[in-house]
Amino acid sequence: MSELMLYATPGTCAMTVHIALLEANAGHQVHKVNLAGGEQRTPEYLAINPKGRVPALVTEHGVLTETPALLLYVAQRFPEAHLAPLNDPFLLARMQEVNSFLASTVHVSHAHRPRASRWADDADAIKAMQQKVPQNMREGFAQIEEHYLTGPWVLGERFSVADIYLFVVAGWLESDGVDIAEFPRVAEHFARMQQRPSVAAAQTL
Ligand SMILES: N[C@@H](CCC(=O)N[C@@H](CS)C(=O)NCC(=O)O)C(=O)O
């Protein structure tokens, strides 16, 4: 049993870290954060993550946040799980490139639908931003389909945490008004990921 405690909510980006910890057999514990009920804004949760977001991972050395950082941490802490090409500078940077793109561009495009009020107060402006979400998600996934997903995994033959992250973000497409079938490689990858026991286990949270 490790000392790791993950704060996560089903369906969110935090599930990426949960699946990675399960892949690593990390012996972690999970606290299910009730985002809909506003738990992320309580003083107790803000003492863990002052940003009021999931994921947050409590470790023996302190609290870590931000999905790409957590994914690399899990991969480095549990090297026997082979969740990242730790000895290959180019491939490791490619993995970080994909994870950064998912975090900084695709996730942000998605957030403009459920969290549009972060960027505007005006109802018409919010509506206009939400209408752009399918287009922006399509543009992000077109990049992934054409340039990143060489298959069967993001890094070709090597499975990595980037596959977990891509799986979780691809799971948002339907609610964003995009049919995953528009991206055949992404759809195949999504189905392949669903076969993994870690994914099935995470879905019971
Ligand atoms: N940049 C952060 C984003 C974290 C984030 O936005 N998490 C969402 C769930 S996917 C959240 O906690 N939302 C709660 C809120 O906005 O109140 C990361 O990559 O971990």
The ligand as an SDF file (V2000), in Angstrom:
LIG
                    3D

 20 19  0  0  0  0  0  0  0  0999 V2000
   -5.3560   22.0650  -15.9440 N   0  0  0  0  0  0  0  0  0  0  0  0
   -6.0160   21.1340  -15.0500 C   0  0  0  0  0  0  0  0  0  0  0  0
   -7.5100   21.2370  -15.2680 C   0  0  0  0  0  0  0  0  0  0  0  0
   -8.2660   20.6030  -14.1390 C   0  0  0  0  0  0  0  0  0  0  0  0
   -9.7630   20.8050  -14.3390 C   0  0  0  0  0  0  0  0  0  0  0  0
  -10.2130   21.7760  -14.9840 O   0  0  0  0  0  0  0  0  0  0  0  0
  -10.5510   19.8930  -13.7700 N   0  0  0  0  0  0  0  0  0  0  0  0
  -11.9880   20.0080  -13.8630 C   0  0  0  0  0  0  0  0  0  0  0  0
  -12.5830   18.6210  -14.1450 C   0  0  0  0  0  0  0  0  0  0  0  0
  -12.0830   17.9910  -15.7360 S   0  0  0  0  0  0  0  0  0  0  0  0
  -12.5550   20.5240  -12.5660 C   0  0  0  0  0  0  0  0  0  0  0  0
  -12.0680   20.1790  -11.5110 O   0  0  0  0  0  0  0  0  0  0  0  0
  -13.6120   21.3490  -12.6490 N   0  0  0  0  0  0  0  0  0  0  0  0
  -14.2750   21.8280  -11.4660 C   0  0  0  0  0  0  0  0  0  0  0  0
  -14.6300   23.2710  -11.5490 C   0  0  0  0  0  0  0  0  0  0  0  0
  -14.2700   23.9290  -12.5390 O   0  0  0  0  0  0  0  0  0  0  0  0
  -15.2800   23.7370  -10.6300 O   0  0  0  0  0  0  0  0  0  0  0  0
   -5.5230   19.7100  -15.3220 C   0  0  0  0  0  0  0  0  0  0  0  0
   -5.1110   19.4180  -16.4430 O   0  0  0  0  0  0  0  0  0  0  0  0
   -5.4910   18.8950  -14.3880 O   0  0  0  0  0  0  0  0  0  0  0  0
  1  2  1  0
  2  3  1  0
  2 18  1  0
  3  4  1  0
  4  5  1  0
  5  6  2  0
  5  7  1  0
  7  8  1  0
  8  9  1  0
  8 11  1  0
  9 10  1  0
 11 12  2  0
 11 13  1  0
 13 14  1  0
 14 15  1  0
 15 16  2  0
 15 17  1  0
 18 19  2  0
 18 20  1  0
M  END
$$$$
